[in-house]
């Protein structure tokens, strides 16, 4: 049977195994809740091969299982060579372990052993290659069919939770794009930022991001050598997240004390994690098609990072508030599944009642992780704006956390 495993219908094989187990084992229904299976949520870049875990949410006694898992074959290829069952399921005599990834859009997995096994959280690891040309977005990985036999030989229903693969646009994050060597030279410390964010390009005067970021530190004529934000600004410029502007003399400047706008900040944030897809479109009414920020705003809307105002606009040219900055940062962090450190004790700001309900959790998480702190006197100042220098420092802290 094992030799012909990939030429037979897996459901027929499973039915045969099921009948053998029923004959050989006494059926006794286990007490307690149903077994629960979950597929994890992961994120990756175009061109990457990522591994996604399928596992039980608690320790489980199992004799056999068959799964049919569906995925979007236009975006992914399931790698047969890198997909595998948990090692704990191998090495026994008279067992059947079968994986079939030959049919685009489907992964078939079958395990049956002569004796019951105790299996923990990890059951199966599926490797997916994100295709060249895949589109940014969230794609469901779903369990279509499942048959399960518990350790007593009884076929049992299984609760399950589907998973998601989130595709980012570029094939690597900006932190790995500096001459192929990363941003290591600009990471002397791992301290968290203590300020508020501001992005890049200023609408009328800024040039679009460089296709090829400079190999050396760029020089901004208006960033003082002793500025507290110098390291952050120059590091982000090296990896192409910010470029600053060019004056009439051809010299590059950054305007660190200028107020950051909504489109500036979202572009900086999306560029940092390689999440800009220039082929995506947006219906936000004030976003100009040929603008330097169009791809960033459109991509952010497509991924659910931004939603726009009730009147259908985004608020181009408006200063971004500190609470909206926290919300957008938090949404991107969640989208890329980045873990946040617990740097600070939870704090209730004196102006907490002024923070909008939609921003409350984001502000709390940003404060606890040290990414966005208060402005003094135990105030968060949710409606105040912030500077481009402060934005650079915050975005830089995110990159350090991702290292």
Secondary structure, DSSP 8 states (H G I E B T S, - for coil): --TTTTTS-HHHHHHHHHHHHHHHS------SS-EEEEE-EEEEETT-EEEEEEEESS-EEEEEEEEEEE--TTTEEEEEEEEEE-GGG-S-TT-EEEEE--STTEEEEEEEEEEEEEE-S--EEEEEEE-TT--SEEEEEEEEEEEEEETTS-B--EEEE-EEEEEESSSS-GGG-STTS-SGGG-S------S----S--TTTB----SS--SS----TTS-TT-TTHHHHHHHHHTTS---EE-TTS-EE--TTSB-BHHHHHHHHHHHTT---TT-----TT--TTSTTHHHHHHHHHTTS----TTS---TT-B--HHHHHHHHHHHHHHTT------S-----TTGGGS-GGGHHHHHHHHHHTSS---BTTB--TT---BHHHHHHHHHHHHHHH-
